[in-house]
Every structure is written in C-alpha cells, then in structure tokens.
C-alpha cells in the first residue's frame, strides 16, 4: 500500500520561494504518475501540477505556470514542487496524490487513489 507524506510547507513572504516534498513508502513511486493539489480556505480543492512516472512529462495549472516546477527523484521515492514568486493567493493546504497509471490525465480527484495528509503553505507579509 502506497503511503505519501508531504513536507516543506510554511510561512513565506510574497515573492518568496518554498520547495514541497512528497515522500512515498510502501511501494515504488516510479510506477505512479503524481499530482499536486491545493485547497484554499472556503474553496474547492484544485489541481496544480502533474508529472508522469518517468518525469518526462509535466503539466501545470495556468495559475502557477512559469512559477512552479514539479520534478521527481525515483531513486529517492520523492516528488517535489518548487514554488517561486509566491503570491498571497497561493495560500492553501497542498496535497500530493498518486495514480496507478504511468501518465497524467487531468486533475479529477477520482483518478488519484493515494493521497497525503497535506502541508500548509501561507504567503503573507
């Protein structure tokens, strides 16, 4: 059973950077496509980025394109989300999720079988 644990969240000023990590255990993360999602207070959870199992394909929501970078190190069983030029509207709980497919296919939550517990990101001065 795949288990995911996010880390790296925190409080950062606008314009700052954070790197989130999604560490897997219980299975080899390299068999799964992985997505990052976020949920802001009072809003629905939304997809942010996805990376296929090999790392050769990535996808980003328009709201983060050019500022966020997803990557993975399958040898370390970890996926990362580098977040630069952070804005107050990026404030949310960030979740990583894995799907038992090699490829990304949108951000429908039912497509992702395994979820982490989330890490809080707060962008504020």
Backbone as CSV, one residue per row, in Angstrom:
resi,resn,N_x,N_y,N_z,CA_x,CA_y,CA_z,C_x,C_y,C_z
1,UNK,0.844,-1.190,0.000,0.000,0.000,0.000,0.885,1.247,0.000
2,UNK,0.696,2.067,-1.016,1.487,3.286,-1.119,1.034,4.297,-0.074
3,UNK,1.990,4.904,0.595,1.698,5.979,1.542,2.512,7.194,1.141
4,UNK,1.895,8.370,1.255,2.527,9.625,0.848,2.564,10.593,2.025
5,UNK,3.678,11.273,2.166,3.823,12.269,3.228,4.422,13.533,2.625
6,UNK,3.683,14.642,2.764,4.173,15.930,2.274,4.959,16.644,3.373
7,UNK,5.893,17.473,2.955,6.634,18.315,3.883,7.133,19.540,3.129
8,UNK,7.597,20.519,3.884,8.194,21.700,3.277,7.321,22.942,3.292
9,UNK,6.101,22.807,3.774,5.245,23.977,3.846,5.693,24.933,4.937
10,UNK,5.060,26.104,4.954,5.400,27.090,5.966,4.881,28.457,5.612
11,UNK,5.394,29.451,6.331,5.015,30.844,6.108,6.122,31.518,5.298
12,UNK,5.740,32.196,4.239,6.709,32.873,3.382,6.127,34.198,2.935
13,UNK,6.979,35.182,2.709,6.523,36.483,2.235,6.216,36.441,0.745
14,UNK,5.339,37.326,0.285,5.093,37.405,-1.171,6.399,37.590,-1.930
15,UNK,6.509,36.865,-3.032,7.723,36.879,-3.824,8.738,35.840,-3.423
16,UNK,8.503,35.186,-2.303,9.423,34.188,-1.803,9.247,32.829,-2.460
17,UNK,10.020,31.858,-1.958,10.023,30.511,-2.528,9.902,29.458,-1.437
18,UNK,9.336,28.337,-1.822,9.293,27.149,-0.978,9.438,25.928,-1.880
19,UNK,9.986,24.854,-1.324,10.012,23.576,-2.040,9.287,22.545,-1.205
20,UNK,8.217,22.019,-1.775,7.472,20.947,-1.129,8.026,19.601,-1.569
21,UNK,7.979,18.645,-0.660,8.389,17.285,-0.967,7.230,16.336,-0.692
22,UNK,7.158,15.304,-1.490,6.165,14.244,-1.317,6.936,12.935,-1.287
23,UNK,7.097,12.399,-0.099,7.881,11.183,0.080,6.956,9.976,0.153
24,UNK,7.317,8.946,-0.583,6.489,7.743,-0.641,7.124,6.590,0.118
25,UNK,6.278,5.728,0.634,6.723,4.489,1.266,5.707,3.401,0.961
26,UNK,6.113,2.166,1.126,5.200,1.053,0.922,5.161,0.537,-0.495
27,UNK,5.672,1.298,-1.435,5.698,0.877,-2.826,6.680,1.762,-3.577
28,UNK,6.939,1.405,-4.824,7.881,2.171,-5.646,7.135,3.285,-6.362
29,UNK,7.454,4.539,-6.002,6.738,5.671,-6.565,6.920,5.780,-8.070
30,UNK,7.986,5.198,-8.576,8.249,5.254,-10.005,7.216,4.557,-10.872
31,UNK,6.301,3.821,-10.276,5.225,3.191,-11.038,4.011,4.105,-11.214
32,UNK,4.045,5.276,-10.576,2.858,6.119,-10.494,3.093,7.507,-11.088
33,UNK,2.064,8.033,-11.740,2.032,9.467,-12.002,1.617,10.164,-10.703
34,UNK,2.142,11.356,-10.489,1.888,12.071,-9.234,1.407,13.488,-9.527
35,UNK,0.405,13.900,-8.788,-0.106,15.262,-8.919,-0.014,16.015,-7.611
36,UNK,0.071,17.319,-7.730,-0.052,18.220,-6.581,-1.381,18.947,-6.701
37,UNK,-2.078,19.031,-5.585,-3.348,19.729,-5.482,-3.251,20.729,-4.341
38,UNK,-4.188,21.669,-4.306,-4.229,22.590,-3.180,-5.672,22.963,-2.885
39,UNK,-5.893,23.314,-1.624,-7.219,23.744,-1.199,-7.075,24.958,-0.301
40,UNK,-7.598,26.068,-0.805,-7.599,27.304,-0.036,-8.841,27.353,0.848
41,UNK,-8.810,28.132,1.912,-9.974,28.225,2.805,-11.227,28.627,2.046
42,UNK,-12.290,27.872,2.229,-13.564,28.189,1.602,-13.658,27.866,0.131
43,UNK,-12.633,27.198,-0.407,-12.631,26.877,-1.830,-12.496,25.376,-2.044
44,UNK,-12.846,24.938,-3.229,-12.691,23.540,-3.577,-11.217,23.231,-3.858
45,UNK,-10.870,21.977,-3.684,-9.512,21.556,-3.995,-9.304,21.626,-5.511
46,UNK,-8.121,22.095,-5.903,-7.838,22.244,-7.324,-6.492,21.611,-7.665
47,UNK,-6.374,21.147,-8.884,-5.116,20.584,-9.348,-4.123,21.680,-9.679
48,UNK,-2.857,21.440,-9.327,-1.797,22.419,-9.541,-0.809,21.943,-10.596
49,UNK,-0.383,20.699,-10.473,0.641,20.196,-11.379,0.632,18.676,-11.356
50,UNK,1.153,18.091,-12.434,1.232,16.639,-12.517,2.523,16.259,-13.235
51,UNK,3.077,15.107,-12.858,4.271,14.598,-13.510,4.068,13.107,-13.772
52,UNK,4.479,12.653,-14.955,4.298,11.237,-15.247,5.354,10.406,-14.523
53,UNK,5.254,9.099,-14.656,6.071,8.225,-13.814,7.571,8.377,-14.072
54,UNK,7.943,8.660,-15.307,9.360,8.783,-15.636,9.900,10.186,-15.399
55,UNK,9.001,11.150,-15.288,9.414,12.544,-15.157,9.562,13.256,-16.479
56,UNK,9.251,12.576,-17.568,9.428,13.165,-18.881,8.296,14.058,-19.339
57,UNK,7.210,14.064,-18.613,6.062,14.912,-18.947,5.590,15.611,-17.688
58,UNK,5.328,16.905,-17.815,4.771,17.674,-16.713,3.641,18.557,-17.229
59,UNK,2.768,18.919,-16.322,1.629,19.769,-16.666,1.378,20.718,-15.506
60,UNK,0.916,21.936,-15.836,0.686,22.944,-14.795,-0.643,23.651,-15.008
61,UNK,-1.289,23.996,-13.915,-2.442,24.881,-13.994,-1.977,26.260,-14.453
62,UNK,-2.846,26.967,-15.151,-2.473,28.283,-15.669,-2.044,29.231,-14.552
63,UNK,-2.644,29.073,-13.384,-2.384,29.992,-12.279,-0.961,29.878,-11.732
64,UNK,-0.269,28.769,-12.020,1.079,28.576,-11.467,2.139,28.421,-12.550
65,UNK,1.714,28.398,-13.803,2.643,28.179,-14.901,3.708,29.271,-14.910
66,UNK,4.956,28.854,-15.033,6.063,29.801,-15.038,6.600,30.131,-13.662
67,UNK,5.886,29.730,-12.612,6.339,29.998,-11.239,6.634,28.710,-10.480
68,UNK,5.908,27.660,-10.767,6.077,26.382,-10.066,6.751,25.370,-11.005
69,UNK,7.547,24.495,-10.412,8.192,23.427,-11.165,8.051,22.117,-10.405
70,UNK,7.503,21.120,-11.078,7.376,19.796,-10.481,8.525,18.931,-10.987
71,UNK,9.037,18.082,-10.124,10.117,17.178,-10.508,10.033,15.939,-9.628
72,UNK,10.825,14.941,-9.982,10.816,13.733,-9.173,12.186,13.078,-9.176
73,UNK,12.467,12.376,-8.102,13.669,11.564,-7.973,13.198,10.172,-7.589
74,UNK,13.057,9.310,-8.579,12.502,7.987,-8.297,13.444,7.146,-7.426
75,UNK,14.722,7.433,-7.481,15.667,6.710,-6.620,15.426,7.034,-5.144
76,UNK,14.909,8.242,-4.898,14.595,8.661,-3.533,13.108,8.509,-3.221
77,UNK,12.339,7.994,-4.195,10.900,7.797,-3.982,10.205,9.086,-3.569
78,UNK,10.596,10.190,-4.227,10.114,11.516,-3.818,9.784,12.365,-5.035
79,UNK,8.708,13.140,-4.898,8.318,14.136,-5.890,8.386,15.503,-5.217
80,UNK,8.805,16.500,-5.976,8.988,17.849,-5.441,8.101,18.848,-6.172
81,UNK,7.805,19.927,-5.478,7.147,21.070,-6.106,7.900,22.313,-5.671
82,UNK,8.682,22.871,-6.590,9.400,24.115,-6.339,8.472,25.270,-6.657
83,UNK,8.242,26.112,-5.673,7.304,27.226,-5.835,8.060,28.539,-5.681
84,UNK,8.110,29.314,-6.743,8.790,30.607,-6.751,7.785,31.725,-6.959
85,UNK,8.207,32.938,-6.679,7.355,34.121,-6.879,5.977,33.916,-6.261
86,UNK,5.970,33.459,-5.041,4.708,33.126,-4.388,3.856,34.357,-4.155
87,UNK,2.556,34.146,-4.262,1.567,35.206,-4.098,0.631,34.850,-2.950
88,UNK,-0.013,35.822,-2.351,-0.970,35.509,-1.272,-2.050,34.520,-1.710
89,UNK,-2.432,34.565,-2.983,-3.460,33.641,-3.466,-2.966,32.213,-3.599
90,UNK,-1.680,31.985,-3.381,-1.156,30.617,-3.341,-1.341,29.975,-1.972
91,UNK,-1.805,30.746,-1.011,-2.040,30.217,0.326,-3.080,29.106,0.281
92,UNK,-2.702,27.944,0.804,-3.580,26.769,0.745,-2.902,25.611,1.469
93,UNK,-3.674,24.561,1.676,-3.091,23.282,2.047,-2.766,22.550,0.748
94,UNK,-1.531,22.098,0.646,-1.069,21.433,-0.566,-0.993,19.928,-0.318
95,UNK,-1.548,19.174,-1.261,-1.587,17.726,-1.174,-0.871,17.116,-2.375
96,UNK,-0.169,16.021,-2.151,0.285,15.227,-3.286,-0.594,13.981,-3.369
97,UNK,-0.721,13.476,-4.575,-1.572,12.327,-4.822,-0.962,11.499,-5.949
98,UNK,-1.169,10.195,-5.888,-0.604,9.296,-6.892,-1.706,8.471,-7.549
99,UNK,-1.493,8.202,-8.821,-2.454,7.373,-9.539,-1.726,6.180,-10.137
100,UNK,-2.398,5.037,-10.189,-1.778,3.803,-10.664,-1.768,3.752,-12.185
101,UNK,-1.244,4.803,-12.764,-1.017,4.896,-14.208,0.345,5.574,-14.396
102,UNK,0.946,5.344,-15.532,2.240,5.982,-15.791,2.095,7.436,-16.221
103,UNK,0.911,7.806,-16.700,0.725,9.094,-17.325,-0.238,9.979,-16.529
104,UNK,-0.125,11.270,-16.733,-1.061,12.233,-16.160,-2.329,12.251,-17.013
105,UNK,-3.445,12.546,-16.370,-4.705,12.649,-17.111,-5.615,13.626,-16.402
106,UNK,-5.291,14.902,-16.468,-6.114,15.916,-15.831,-6.002,15.872,-14.326
107,UNK,-6.939,16.536,-13.664,-6.873,16.673,-12.211,-8.154,16.224,-11.524
108,UNK,-8.859,15.309,-12.139,-10.040,14.766,-11.473,-9.585,13.950,-10.271
109,UNK,-10.131,14.261,-9.122,-9.628,13.635,-7.892,-9.838,12.126,-7.882
110,UNK,-10.889,11.648,-8.529,-11.152,10.206,-8.529,-10.096,9.431,-9.301
111,UNK,-9.290,10.137,-10.088,-8.226,9.481,-10.837,-7.038,9.121,-9.956
112,UNK,-6.979,9.673,-8.766,-5.828,9.505,-7.879,-6.236,8.676,-6.671
113,UNK,-5.594,7.518,-6.525,-6.009,6.573,-5.494,-5.359,6.840,-4.139
114,UNK,-4.202,7.456,-4.142,-3.443,7.629,-2.906,-3.185,9.110,-2.656
115,UNK,-3.405,9.527,-1.422,-3.287,10.929,-1.043,-2.465,11.084,0.228
116,UNK,-1.711,12.178,0.284,-1.035,12.545,1.517,-1.961,13.338,2.424
117,UNK,-1.449,13.723,3.564,-2.265,14.405,4.567,-2.271,15.926,4.365
118,UNK,-1.379,16.421,3.543,-1.346,17.844,3.241,-0.320,18.603,4.061
119,UNK,0.146,19.713,3.502,1.060,20.618,4.201,0.603,22.049,3.927
120,UNK,0.608,22.864,4.965,0.084,24.227,4.861,1.141,25.158,4.268
121,UNK,0.727,25.928,3.290,1.555,26.999,2.727,0.814,28.313,2.937
122,UNK,1.462,29.255,3.596,0.875,30.566,3.844,1.791,31.634,3.288
123,UNK,1.245,32.443,2.385,2.014,33.527,1.776,1.450,34.844,2.293
124,UNK,2.221,35.512,3.109,1.737,36.730,3.759,2.911,37.574,4.217
125,UNK,2.697,38.882,4.187,3.722,39.789,4.703,3.457,40.119,6.164
